[in-house]
Amino acid sequence: MSAAYETFRDLHQKGCFVMPNPWDGASAVLLAREGFAALGSTSLGIAFALGVPDGRALLSREVSIENAAMIHRLTGLPVNGDLEDGFGPSPEDCVRTVEASIAAGLAGLGIEDTTANPADPIHGFDAAVARVKAAAKAARGRIVLTGRTDNFLNGRPDLDDTIRRLQAFAEVGADVLYAPGLPDMAAIEAVVKAVAPKPVNVVFGPRSGPVPLAVLAAAGVRRVSLGGSLYRQAMGAMVGAARRLRAGDFDIMGGAPTSAEVTELLPTRG
């Protein structure tokens, strides 16, 4: 049992914490400097940085886990891997992803019920549960497993089916439950109540608009991740700077960390 796993597991029992998602070494060490207790990788950030769409099975298990492991090595913080569908349709694929994540030193990972097929994006109920069950058996006592359903991200805004899936994931051993894209606080509260006492992760907040962390905590949420939000925020800053440059304004670096700041946070390799 690793110290990172124990720390990450215990964070879910102590209240509501924010787990931001860096995508490279610089973003990882800068977020660690700001005092966050845990970090998560982001498949969107990795995919877009490599020039491919997110969620289409275009990232390999090796690339995704190595990115998360790098974040852990650089920061020493518990890291949760955003590992999409477990890199294959079968329960055995999910087990291989769990085992590789443990070997890489990750503290947690998520298994989604997505298929990477836009025409049929969500696994059937029985298949989805079987995948999480196999992953949970491999993960037990060694890594925090998040069972995730992406109904609301894939044109299936069915709260009853979402709750049914999350409850089933909890029953077969998932440690944390997660349904990104929930529409409002009422839906978040319904999910929290349905899977209690298992902890729930939300991404950023309800789709109806951001709410303070205190509101999410009061609803019983235990973990708030940001997915690809910080990556997109960084790209937004770049686009804004580019537009100013096109207009001839070179005063664009206000608030940006210096290269020396980032260098000081990176390890010196012999």
N, C-alpha and C positions, 0 to 999 in steps of 0.2 A: 504494500500500500504506500503510494508516494505522498510526500508532504504536500505537493501541489493539489493532488486529489482531495486530501483531507481538508485543506484550506478552502477549496472551492465548494466541497460538499457542505461545510459548516457555514459558509456565507449565505446559503439558501435558507438557513434556519434562524438567522439573526435579524431579519427585517428585509427591506427592499434596497437593492444595490444596483448601480448602473454599470453595465459591462459594454464599454465602447468597442468598436471594431476597426482596428488598424488594418492596413493592407500591405505595408512594406516595413522595412526596418526603421526608417525615420519616423513614420507615423506611430510605430509601436513605442519607441523610446520617448517620444514627446508626450504621448498619453500616459505612459508610466510616470514620467516626471510630474504630471499633474495630480498624481496621488490616487488613481483608481486601483481598486483591490484585485480586479481580474479583467482580462481582455478576451475578446472573441475575434476569430478571423472572419472574413467576409468573402463569400464566393463571388459576389458582384464585383468587389474591388479587384480581386485577382483576375477574374475573367476580362473585365474592361481594360485593365492594365496590359493584358496579353492580347487584346484586340479581338476577343470573341464574345458572343452573347452569353449572358448568365443563364444557368438552369437548363442547358441543352446537352448535358453530358459531354461537354467539350474540354473540361478540366479533368486531369487524371487524378487518381487517388494519391499518387506519389507527389505531384506538384502541390496539391491542396494541403496534404498533411505536412509537407516540408515547410510550406509557408507558415502554418500555425506553429510548428516546432521552432522555427526561427524566431517568431514573436516571443515564445517562452524563453529561448536561450538568451535573447537580448535583454529581456526585462526581468526574468526570474519570477514573473507573475503566473498564476494559474491561467491557462488559456483553453477556451472552448473552441473546438473546430467546427466551422460551418462546412459540413461535408455532404451537403445536398441529399441525394437519395441513397447514399452509401455506396455509390459507384457500381450499381448493377441491380437487376430486378429481383434477385433471389435472396432468401434469408442468409444463404452462405456468403453472398457478396457483402452483406451488412456485417456479418461476423468478421470477415477479413478486414473491413474498415475499422471495426472496433479494436481488433488485435494490433493493427498497424498504428493506430492512434495511441494505444497504451505504450507500445514499444518506442514511440517518438516522444513520450513524456507529456502528452496532453492531459489536462485535468478533466476535460469534458468533450462531448461531441453531440451533434444532433443527427437523427435519422428522419428524413421527410417521407411522406407518402406520395411524392411526386414520381412521375415516370420518365421525364425528359422528352415526352412525346406531346407536342402541342395539340394534336388531334384527340388525345385521350390522356389528359395530364395527371390524373389521380388514380393510384392503385385501388382496386376493389377493396371492400372492407376486410375480408378475410385475409387477403394477401398482405395488406398493410399491417394488420395485427401480427401476422406470422413473422414479418420482417423485424418488427420491433421486439417481439418475444425472443427471437434468436439473438438479436443484438444485446438485449438486456441480460440474457443468460451469460454471454461472454463478458459483459461489462461489470457485472455485480461485484461490488467491493473493490473495484480497481479504477473505474472512471465513471464520471457522472454522465448518464445518458438522458438526453432530451428527446422525447417523442413528439413529433411535429406533424400537423396536418395543414396543408396549403389550400384547402377548399376556397377560402376567400380571396386568394391570389390568383385563382384559376377559373373565375366565372361560376363558382358554385357557392353562393352566399347562403348556405344551409346551416344555420346555427345548431339545429338538432343533430344533424349528421356529424358536425364538427365536435360537439360534446360527446356523442356516442363514440367516436374514434378516440378522443382523448381519454375518456374513461377506460376504454379497452386497453389503450397503451399503458395507462397507470396500472391496470389489473395484471398485465403481463410483465411488469417490472421496470417501466420507465421511471426515472428519478424526478424529472421535470417535464412539464407539459407546455406546449407552445402552439398557438394558432395565429400566425401573422395576418394582419389585415382586418381584424375585428372592427366592426363599424362604429361602435360607440361604447361608452362606459358601461351601459347596461349589459352589453354582450360580454365585456371583460369580466364584470362581476358575476355573470351567469357561469362562465367558464371556471372562474376561481372556486365558486361554490360547488360546482359539479365534480371537481377532481380533488377537493380538499380531503386530507391534509397535504397532498402533494403540492409542491411549489409550482407556480406558473410564471413563464416568461412572456413579456409582451415586447414588441418591437416599436420603440419610440412612443407609442400611445395609440389611441383609437384613430380611425380614419376620419372621424368627424373633426379632428383638430388636436394639436398638442395640449396636454394638461400638465400641471406641475407634478413633480415626482411625489409630493405628499398626497396628491389625489390618488395616484396609482397605488401607493403604499396603503392608504386607507381602504382601498378596494380589495386588499389582500395579495396584490402582486408582489412577488419576491425578487424578480430579476427583470431589468429593462435593458435590452440590447438595442443597437442602432442600425444593424444591418449595413447596407451600403450608404447610409445617410451622410456620414462624414466624408466618404470618398466623393460623393456627389457635391457636397458643400465645397470641398477643395477644388473640384472641377468648375464650380460656379465662380469661385474667386479667380481662377485662371481665365475664364471667359471674360469676366469683368475687366481684368487687367489687359487682356488682349484688345478689347474694344477701346480702352483708353490709349493703348499704344498706337492703334490704327488712327486715332485722333491726334497723335503727336504728343501725348502726355506720358512722360517717363517717370512720374512720381507715383509708383505703383507698389512700393515695397513696405509700406506702413503695416506694422503688425506681424510681418513675416519673420520667422526665426532665422538667425544668421547661420551660415554654414559652420562657423566655429561652434555655435551652440549645439548643433546636431552632432558634430564630430566628437565633442566632449562626452556625449551620452553613449557613443558607440564603443565597444571593446576594442582594444589594440590587440591585433593578432600577431603572434610571433612567427 
